[in-house]
């Protein structure tokens, strides 16, 4: 094998120097980036931080409100709101007491001064009417 010429040796030396310089700079940049990351960012998950720092804006106009004996029952679904408005007053009251105030049938019956069986029947009729409303709404544009 012939000996490398002086020119080839010089070019190899320059390439070797260039590679070492690039490697050193790359390592220095990694160390600086890691230092900045630990300085400016924490290890906490983003969801955890957003729970304390961030929040979603809520406006009264974003939800629809039904009144139930002085209690506001807020809902975001316009279709559900319309379906509840289509119910008779007692049927709507049973559903609102049940879901928004989390009353049992006995508590609802005492509040509305009817029997627990009547509360059950009103709820079943309300469910049927809401189901029919959703089916009609699904067909109509």
N, C-alpha and C positions, 0 to 999 in steps of 0.2 A: 504494500500500500504506500503510495507516495506521501511524503510529508506535506502538510498543508502550507500553502504559501502565506507570506506575511499578510497579504490582503485578506485572505480567508480567516486567519487568526484574529485579525483586528475586527472583522465583521462578526465573528463568533463572540468575541469579547464584548462588543457593543450590544449584541442581542442578549447575552447573559446579563449584562448590567441593566438593560431595559426590563427584562423579565423580573429581576430582583426588585427593581424600583416599583414596578407595577404591583407586585405581590406585597411589598411593604406598605404602599399607599392603600391598597385594598384592605389590608388588615387594620390599618389606622382608621380608615373610614368605618369599618365594622365596629371597632371599639367606640368611636365617637357616636355612631348611631345607637348603639346599645346604651351608652351613657345618657344620651338625650331621651331615649325611650323610657328608661327607668326614672329619669328626672321629671318628665312631663306626663307620663301615663302610669296608671296603677294596674295592679294585677286583678282588680275587681272586675267581674263580668259587667258588660254594658247594661244588661237588663237591671242589675242590682243598682247601678248608679242612676239610671233613668228613673227608677222607682222613687228615689229621694230628690233628684235634681229636676228631672223632666216631668212634664205633665201634659195631658191633652187638654186643649181648651174646650170648655163646655159652655154653650150658650143656651139660654132658655128657648130660643127659636129652633134649636136642634131636636127638641122632643115635644111630644104632644101630651097634654095633661088632662086627666079626668079627675073630677072631684068626687071624693067619697067621704061624706060626713066630716068635712073639714080637712081630710087628708088628700094630698096631691099624689096621684098615681101617674108617674111619668113613663112614657114609652116612646121608642124611636121608630117603630114600625107604623107607617101610615095605614097600611092595610089592616093591621090588628086594631088600630084606633077606630077605623071606619067599621070594622066588624063588631067591635064592642058597642059602638053607637047604634048599630042596627038592632041590638038586643033590647028586650024589654028591661025596664028599670030594675026589677027584682033579680032578673037573671044576671045583669051586669053587676049588681051589688054583690051577689054571691061570688062571682069570679074575682072581683076586686078584693073582697074581704079575704078570700082564700089565698090569692097569690101575692097581693101587695102587703096585706096586714098579717098574713100567715095564720089566720084563724082556723080552728078546727070546725067541723060541722056543728058541734054543740055550741061553740062560741058564736058562730054565725046565726044559729037559730035563736039564741038569746038576744043578740043584737037586732035581728029583724023581726023578732016576736012571731016566729013560725016554728014548726016541728023540724027535727033533724032530717026526717024523710022528705019533707018539702024542699029543704036545702039541697038534698041529693038530687031530687027530680029537677029542680031549677038548673042545677049545674049540668046535668045530662042534656037537658033541652038546649042550654047555652052552647055546649060543645057541638051538638048537632047543627045548630044554626051557624056557628062559626065555620064548621066544616063545609056546609053548603055555600056560605059566603065565599070561602076560598076557592071552591070548585067553580062557582060562577065567575069569580074574578079572574081565574086562570083562563077561562074560555073567552071572556070579554077583553078587548084591548084596553 
